[in-house]
């Protein structure tokens, strides 16, 4: 698993059915950028933004939702403010198109100022990104959330690889749950992922044959994973800029 480069925004955002696109964005935007993104939000999104106590959190929410709308609009060739969403039973957002669900699937994750946006056509997917935090990546938390197989692999790692291994596990598990769209109705101990740095990504679950897993480092202190339905799809990565 090596670092993957995020390319500059292409002239045309064409998404093929055998691709998953991931966009990276930093959410601590300049005031002028927030001023451009804020009008794209729907009224319910603005209400959610206003509930944040701290301005930084509000601004990051506005940035994330505005960027999502801007990217979706480019894929479906519509105005960002026109886009409407439906939500699955566990809150997973779906894009509406002509009163039906759009074939464009998407998912978003953010951590400590970084956001990743994933897009695919007719392919369920999930993405997760986490900042590497050694103080969080301990045995007690692993025993609470990891499967028995994952705990064994985690404890077998040398101490200098445990933080990365912990978050490889965490992001792969989160991405899988988000791809399934069932939230915590899926017990975290009911499936296993591999977590040893430098080794292939493996998912062991009752429907593991449905999915492919990719892990990558979107920045030096971050780990991310994307899980997509099917085999043989290509991951392409772009850098969002205002």
HUZI-V198246 format. One record per backbone hydrogen bond with DSSP energy under -1.0 kcal/mol. NH is the residue of the N-H (numbers start at 1). CO is the residue of the C=O. E is the energy in kcal/mol with one decimal. If there is no record, write none. Layout:
BEGIN
nh={NH | NH}
co={CO | CO}
e={E | E}
END
This chain:
BEGIN
nh={7 | 14 | 19 | 20 | 21 | 22 | 23 | 24 | 25 | 27 | 29 | 34 | 35 | 36 | 37 | 38 | 40 | 41 | 46 | 47 | 48 | 49 | 50 | 52 | 58 | 59 | 60 | 61 | 62 | 63 | 64 | 65 | 66 | 67 | 68 | 69 | 70 | 71 | 72 | 73 | 74 | 75 | 76 | 77 | 78 | 82 | 86 | 88 | 91 | 94 | 96 | 97 | 100 | 102 | 105 | 107 | 109 | 111 | 114 | 115 | 116 | 117 | 118 | 119 | 120 | 122 | 126 | 128 | 130 | 132 | 136 | 137 | 138 | 142 | 143 | 145 | 146 | 151 | 152 | 153 | 154 | 155 | 156 | 157 | 161 | 165 | 166 | 167 | 168 | 169 | 170 | 171 | 172 | 173 | 174 | 175 | 176 | 177 | 178 | 179 | 180 | 181 | 185 | 186 | 190 | 192 | 194 | 199 | 204 | 208 | 210 | 211 | 212 | 214 | 216 | 222 | 223 | 224 | 225 | 226 | 227 | 228 | 229 | 230 | 234 | 236 | 238 | 239 | 240}
co={237 | 12 | 16 | 234 | 119 | 236 | 117 | 238 | 115 | 113 | 27 | 30 | 31 | 32 | 33 | 34 | 37 | 38 | 42 | 43 | 44 | 45 | 46 | 49 | 54 | 55 | 56 | 57 | 58 | 59 | 60 | 61 | 62 | 63 | 64 | 65 | 66 | 67 | 68 | 69 | 70 | 71 | 72 | 73 | 73 | 79 | 94 | 92 | 88 | 86 | 84 | 100 | 97 | 95 | 120 | 118 | 116 | 114 | 111 | 25 | 109 | 23 | 107 | 21 | 105 | 103 | 227 | 225 | 223 | 221 | 133 | 133 | 136 | 138 | 139 | 141 | 142 | 147 | 148 | 149 | 150 | 151 | 152 | 154 | 158 | 161 | 162 | 163 | 164 | 165 | 166 | 167 | 168 | 169 | 170 | 171 | 172 | 173 | 174 | 175 | 176 | 177 | 182 | 183 | 187 | 204 | 202 | 196 | 192 | 205 | 207 | 208 | 228 | 226 | 224 | 219 | 130 | 216 | 128 | 214 | 126 | 212 | 124 | 210 | 18 | 20 | 22 | 7 | 24}
e={-2.3 | -1.3 | -1.7 | -2.6 | -2.3 | -2.5 | -2.8 | -2.3 | -2.4 | -3.1 | -1.9 | -2.1 | -2.2 | -1.0 | -2.0 | -2.8 | -1.7 | -1.6 | -2.0 | -1.9 | -1.8 | -2.3 | -2.2 | -1.3 | -2.1 | -3.0 | -2.2 | -2.1 | -2.6 | -2.5 | -2.7 | -2.6 | -2.6 | -2.9 | -2.2 | -2.3 | -2.4 | -2.7 | -2.8 | -2.5 | -1.5 | -1.8 | -2.4 | -1.2 | -1.5 | -1.3 | -2.9 | -2.8 | -2.3 | -3.2 | -2.9 | -3.8 | -1.2 | -3.1 | -3.5 | -1.9 | -2.1 | -2.6 | -1.8 | -2.9 | -3.0 | -2.3 | -3.2 | -2.5 | -2.3 | -3.4 | -2.1 | -2.2 | -2.6 | -3.3 | -1.8 | -1.2 | -1.7 | -2.0 | -2.7 | -1.8 | -3.0 | -2.6 | -2.1 | -2.0 | -2.8 | -2.7 | -1.1 | -1.3 | -2.4 | -2.6 | -2.9 | -2.0 | -2.2 | -2.1 | -2.6 | -2.4 | -1.8 | -2.5 | -2.5 | -2.6 | -1.9 | -2.3 | -2.5 | -2.3 | -2.1 | -1.4 | -1.6 | -1.6 | -2.0 | -2.5 | -2.0 | -1.9 | -3.5 | -1.6 | -2.4 | -1.2 | -2.3 | -2.3 | -2.3 | -1.9 | -2.4 | -2.4 | -2.3 | -2.7 | -2.7 | -2.1 | -2.4 | -4.1 | -2.9 | -2.6 | -2.6 | -2.8 | -2.8}
END
